[in-house]
Every structure is written in C-alpha cells, then in structure tokens.
Amino acid sequence: MATPFHLAIAVDDLEAARAFYGGLLGCREGRSSNHWVDFDLGGHQLVAHLRGGGTAPVHNSVDGDEVPVPHFGLVLAWEDWESLAARLEAAEVDFVIPPRVRFQGEAGEQGTMFLRDPAGNHLEFKTLRDPSRLFAR
C-alpha cells in the first residue's frame, strides 16, 4: 500500500458525519472520542473533528495535545518519521506540537508532530508502531 494520506476536517455533527462517511460511503470507523472520529477512506485516514460553533479556529484535545483542525499530512514508517523529526528539529522548526509518542501502550500507539507551512496551514506527520493498526480502536 502507498503511504496513507491523513486529513482532519471540521464537522458540525459527529453523528451526521458517521451517517455520511460510515453509512453512506461505507468507510470503516476507527478510534473516536466525544469530539472526533477516524474513518478509513480507501486506506487513507480521514478524521472528523467536532467544530464547537462560531467561527473560532477548532482545536480538539487528543491525548493531552490541543490538535488544530483542519490539518493534513502523511502516515510514515517509524524510521522515516524519526528521521523527519530529527531534520525538522535540527532546522529549529517552530512546532505547533513537537514530536512525541501518544496513546502509549495502546493499539493506536503513534508518533506525531504538527507544524505550519509558510501560509499557516497545519500539517501532521505521524507514524504507528504497528501500521496495520491505523484504524484500530
């Protein structure tokens, strides 16, 4: 399989998102919380984050991090993620969320880091200890 793409979008209603992506489009559901849900969109990871209302930027708490929405990125092999993290740290990138491991000891244990491109778009690069568990609950 090619490197999975990762996209996080803001939605107004998680149940409506589940009905559309899960029910209508047939995307398998992965991990979720009261504020977000993962979908398997053809092997790619689509994460629907609940928009709180109003026009303020969306941030949802995920394992202690305030994750900005929208964001996009790639799911990399662990060694590639570590190499990219080291390269970005050496370049003194101003991380939104610095490289770290979340969900430690759980099925979805993953390395993650967030940064912005020059236009202010948020990017997430992540990796999983076991890539087959990308959508594990």
C-alpha positions as CSV (number, residue, x, y, z in Angstrom):
1,M,0.0,0.0,0.0
2,A,1.2,3.5,-0.7
3,T,1.9,5.9,2.2
4,P,-1.5,6.7,3.7
5,F,-2.7,10.3,3.5
6,H,-4.1,11.9,6.6
7,L,-6.7,14.7,6.6
8,A,-8.5,16.2,9.5
9,I,-11.7,18.2,8.8
10,A,-14.1,20.2,11.0
11,V,-17.7,18.9,11.2
12,D,-20.8,20.3,12.9
13,D,-22.3,17.0,14.0
14,L,-20.4,13.7,14.6
15,E,-23.5,11.5,14.2
16,A,-24.2,13.2,10.8
17,A,-20.5,12.5,9.9
18,R,-20.9,8.9,10.9
19,A,-24.0,8.5,8.9
20,F,-22.4,10.1,5.8
21,Y,-18.9,8.6,5.9
22,G,-19.7,5.4,7.6
23,G,-23.2,4.7,6.5
24,L,-23.5,6.2,3.0
25,L,-19.9,6.0,1.8
26,G,-19.1,2.7,3.8
27,C,-16.0,3.9,5.5
28,R,-15.0,1.7,8.4
29,E,-14.8,3.6,11.7
30,G,-11.6,3.5,13.8
31,R,-10.8,5.3,17.0
32,S,-13.1,8.0,18.3
33,S,-13.9,10.3,21.2
34,N,-16.8,12.6,22.0
35,H,-15.0,15.2,19.8
36,W,-13.6,13.3,16.8
37,V,-13.8,10.1,14.8
38,D,-11.4,8.3,12.5
39,F,-12.6,6.9,9.2
40,D,-10.9,4.5,6.8
41,L,-11.3,6.4,3.4
42,G,-9.9,3.9,1.0
43,G,-6.9,3.1,3.2
44,H,-6.4,6.8,4.0
45,Q,-7.1,8.3,7.4
46,L,-9.9,10.9,7.5
47,V,-10.6,12.4,10.9
48,A,-13.8,14.3,11.5
49,H,-13.3,16.8,14.4
50,L,-16.3,18.5,16.0
51,R,-16.5,22.2,15.4
52,G,-17.6,23.9,18.6
53,G,-19.7,26.6,16.9
54,G,-19.0,30.1,15.8
55,T,-16.0,30.9,13.6
56,A,-13.2,30.4,16.1
57,P,-10.4,28.0,15.0
58,V,-11.1,24.4,16.0
59,H,-8.8,22.7,18.5
60,N,-9.6,19.3,20.0
61,S,-7.9,17.6,22.8
62,V,-6.2,14.3,21.7
63,D,-4.2,12.5,24.3
64,G,-3.2,15.8,26.0
65,D,-2.5,17.8,22.9
66,E,-4.7,20.6,21.5
67,V,-4.9,19.5,17.9
68,P,-5.6,22.2,15.3
69,V,-8.3,21.5,12.7
70,P,-8.1,21.4,9.7
71,H,-4.8,19.7,9.2
72,F,-3.3,17.2,6.7
73,G,-0.2,15.1,6.4
74,L,1.2,11.6,5.9
75,V,1.4,8.4,7.9
76,L,5.1,7.4,7.6
77,A,7.2,4.4,8.6
78,W,8.6,4.8,12.1
79,E,12.2,5.2,10.9
80,D,11.1,7.8,8.3
81,W,9.1,9.7,10.9
82,E,12.1,9.8,13.3
83,S,14.4,11.0,10.5
84,L,12.0,13.8,9.5
85,A,11.6,14.8,13.2
86,A,15.4,15.0,13.6
87,R,15.7,17.0,10.4
88,L,13.0,19.5,11.4
89,E,14.4,19.8,15.0
90,A,17.9,20.5,13.5
91,A,16.3,23.2,11.3
92,E,14.8,24.7,14.5
93,V,11.3,24.5,13.2
94,D,8.7,26.2,15.3
95,F,6.4,23.2,16.0
96,V,2.7,23.6,16.9
97,I,3.0,20.2,18.7
98,P,6.6,18.9,18.9
99,P,7.4,15.3,18.0
100,R,6.1,12.9,20.7
101,V,4.5,9.5,21.1
102,R,0.8,9.4,22.1
103,F,-1.5,6.6,23.1
104,Q,1.5,4.8,24.6
105,G,0.9,1.1,25.1
106,E,-2.5,1.2,23.3
107,A,-3.4,-0.3,19.9
108,G,-3.0,3.1,18.2
109,E,0.3,4.0,19.7
110,Q,1.8,6.6,17.4
111,G,4.4,9.2,16.9
112,T,3.1,12.6,15.9
113,M,4.2,16.2,15.2
114,F,2.5,19.3,13.9
115,L,3.9,22.3,12.1
116,R,2.7,25.1,9.8
117,D,3.7,25.7,6.2
118,P,4.6,29.3,5.2
119,A,0.9,30.1,4.5
120,G,-0.1,28.9,8.0
121,N,-1.7,25.6,7.0
122,H,-1.3,22.9,9.7
123,L,0.5,19.7,8.8
124,E,0.7,16.5,10.9
125,F,3.2,13.8,10.3
126,K,2.5,10.6,12.2
127,T,3.7,7.0,12.4
128,L,2.4,3.9,14.1
129,R,4.3,1.2,16.0
130,D,2.1,-1.3,14.0
131,P,1.0,0.3,10.7
132,S,-1.8,-2.3,10.4
133,R,-3.4,-0.6,13.5
134,L,-4.0,2.7,11.7
135,F,-7.8,2.3,12.3
136,A,-7.6,0.2,15.4
137,R,-10.0,1.2,18.3
